[in-house]
Amino acid sequence: MATGKSDKKRIVLKIGSNTLTKGTDQISRGKIEDIGRQIVALQDIYEFVIVSSGAIAVAKQFVNLESTGKEINVKQALASIGQPHLMRIFQESFRDLGLLTSQCLLSYSDFEREQSKKNIVNTINVLVANNYIPIINENDTVAIDEIQFGDNDKLAGLTAALLHVDLLVIATNTDGICTKESVENDTYQTIQEVADIESLENEVAPLISSHGTGGMKSKIEAAQIAQKEAIETWIVNGLTDNFLIKAIENKISFTRICRENKKEKINLK
């Protein structure tokens, strides 16, 4: 069993609910297959850790729970029902492409204890070294932070920082972050590159997507976490076919948030 660190560049790929559903009410196997095909095409140079939302969205395809308490409790129950279905879809879709998957359920408290952080790093390193793709989600039955606020964006930022990865990619349903004025005017001009994250906060329109819970604010917060560890963040449109390959080849518009608050680009070639 291999356990050593490879020479490949490591990417944390966060996939939002609206990417996985392609803006519909159901998880898109086609989109998951698109992600898998890209990983296959890139696997000689890159290794991947996936942070995936979508457990609640997939559960809604099967059940309609009646609320006997707070709405958040219903969402936690939906996450409990949907998580194994989500993993099954990933496993089946990726297996057909020759990819192996594993599940990791984490909560914020895991990032606050030194032993837990060591365990996360060691486990993920062993999985990746043995060609398994860790698929991380929040342990929603015991934690509610990302259900309420972040759609796993902050979880992705914490994971990227803990693992000291080469790049954090957040796949959403827009072409990165657009200027506030262009959103208001329906012209949608993407901010291509930025070093000062605080300047982005003034550009974010207060919009939250249909399945997601974070909007752009939580993505900027995730990028802040990554930037403190000198990790670059890309916010890309995951609805675009081959979005990751096209972003690496600079063939689509997306927002690049530089590392260390200065315009220093990572070399991914």
N, C-alpha and C positions, 0 to 999 in steps of 0.2 A: 504493500500500500504506500503510495507516494504521499509525502507530507511536506516536502521542501517548497520554497517559494520559486515560482517560475520567472522567466524574463519577460513575460507578456505584460502589457499595460492593462491595469484593472479598471473597469468601469462599473460604477453603481448606476443601474438603469431603473429609474422610478417610473412606473406606469400608472397613470391616473385612471379613475373609474370611467371618465368620459372617453378616454382612449380605448379602453377595453370594450366598451359598449358601442363605440363608433357613434356616439350621440343618440343611441336608441335605448330601448328598455331591456335589452338582452346582451349578454356577453357575446362578443364576436369571435368565433373560432378562427375566422379568416384573419383577424388582426393578430391573434396570438400566434398563428402560423407565420404571419409576416414577420413578427418579432423573432421567431425561431429561425426562419430562413436567413435573416440578417446575422444572427449569432453564428450560424454555420459558416456563412461567407466570411466572417471576420475572426473566426476562432483561432486562426494561426498566429494572429498578432495580439488579439485582445482576449481577456477573460472577464466574465460577467457575474455580477451579483445583482439580482432583481429585487426591487421593493415594489410590491404589487398591491394596489387597492382592488376593489371589486367584489369582496365577499358579500356585502349587503346587496349589491346590485344583482348578483347571481341568485341569491336566495329569493329575491322578489319574483323571479321567474317561476318559482315552485310553490311558494306559500304566501298567504295573506294573514298575518298574525293580528289577532285582536289585542288591543292594549288594555292591560289591567293595572297599569301604573304609569310611570314616566315614559315619554317617547324614547328617551335614550335607552331604557331597558329593552324596548322592542327592537331597537337597532342592534343592541348587543346580542339579542337572541337571533336576529336575522344573520348577523355575522357568524355566529356559531353554526347555523345551518348552512350558510353559503360557503364557508371556508373549505370544507372538504370537497365540495363540488368544484370550486375554483381550482383547487390543486389537481383534481382529476382532469379537468380540461387542459391545464398546462401540461400535466404528465403525458396525456394521450397525444396532444398536438406535438409536443417536443420529441416524444419517443419515436414518432413516425419519421422524424428528421434525424434520428440517431443521437438525440440529446438526452442526458440524464438530469433529473430534477430532484430537489429536496426541499422540505418545508422548514422554515425557522419562524417561530412566533415570538416576538419581542415586545417589551413594554418600556416606558421611559425609565422606570426604576432599575432596569437592567443596565442602563448607561450611567447610573449613579453609584454603583458598587464595583470596586476594583476587581474582585474575583469574577463577577459576572461579565465584566468587559473582557477579561482575559479568556474566559470560556467562549465568548462569542467569537473573538478573533481566532482562537485556536480551532474551533469547530469549523468556521467558514474556510479557514486556510486548508484544513484537511479535505473538506468537500471539494473545493476548487482544484486542489492538487490532484484529486482523483476524478476530475472531469464531471463533477456534479455541479449543477447551477443552483445555488441557494435562492429560494424564493421566500422573501421576508414579508411578513405582514404584522400589524400590531395584534397583540393578544387581546382582542376586543372584548372577550367575555370577562376580563378582569380589569381592563383599562379603557378609558373613554376619551382620552385626549384627542386622538386623531379622528375619531368618529365625529366629535364636536367641532374641531377646529382645523384639521390639517390635511385630510385625505392622504395621510402617510408622507406628506412632504417633509415635515420635520424629522420623522423617522428616517427618511432617506438621507437627510443632511447629517444626522448623528451617525448613521451607519458609515457613510462615506468618510467622515472625520475619524471615526474609531479605527477603520481599516486603512487609513492613509492611502486612499485610492488615487489613481491618476486623474480621474474625471468623474463628475456627477452629471448625469443627463436626466432631466425631468421632462417626460413626455406628457403633453397636455393637448388641448383641442384648439390652440391658437398658434400663430407663427411667432412664438416667443412673446415678449412683452412689447406692447405697442404704446406709443405716446398717448397721454391722456387726451390731448387735443384731437388726435386722429380718431380715437375711439368715439369721442363726442360728435365728430363730423362724419363718422362711418367711412373713413378712408383707411384706417388701420395701417399705420406706418410702424414697422418693427424697429425697435432699438437694437441695432446690430451688435454693439459692443459697449461695455461699461465697466469701469473699475470701481467707481465710488457707488457702493450699494445704496447709501442713504439718498443719493439723487434719484434712484429708481422709485423710492417710496412716494415721491411727489407725483409720479407719472401713473400710478396704479389706479385704475378705475375700480370702484367698489362693486365688482361683479363676482358672483359665485355661480359656477356651472351647474347643470341640472342634477348630475349624480355626485359631483365632487363637493367637498365642504370647505375647501381652503381658498379658492381663487388665487390670484397672483400674490397676494400678501404673504401667504404661507410659503410660497415658492421662493420669494425673496428672503424670507427668514431662513429657509433651508440653505440658500446660497451663502448667507452670512455665516452660518455654522461651518460650511465647507471652506469659505475664504479664510477663516481664522486658522485653518490647517493648511493653507496654501494650495487649496484644491479649486480648480476651475469648474464652473457650472454652466451647462448649456440648457436652455429652455426651448424645446422644439415642439413642432406640431406632430404628435404621434398618429394623427389620422392620415397623414401622408404615407403612401406606400414607400417602403425602404427609407424611412425618415432618418434612421441612424446612419446608414451608409451615405445618404445624400448630405447629411450634416457634416460628416467627416470629410467628404469630398467638396464641401462648401457649395453645394448645388441648390440649397434651399435657404430661405431666410429664417434665422432663429436668433435668439439673444444669447450672447456669450458674456458671462460675468467673470471677469479676470480674477486671478488669484492675487492675494496679498495687496489688494487695493491699488494695484498698478497694472498698466497694460502689458502684461507679460503672458504671451500665449503659450499654451502647452503644445508640444510637438507630438502629434499622434501617429505620425508616419513611421 
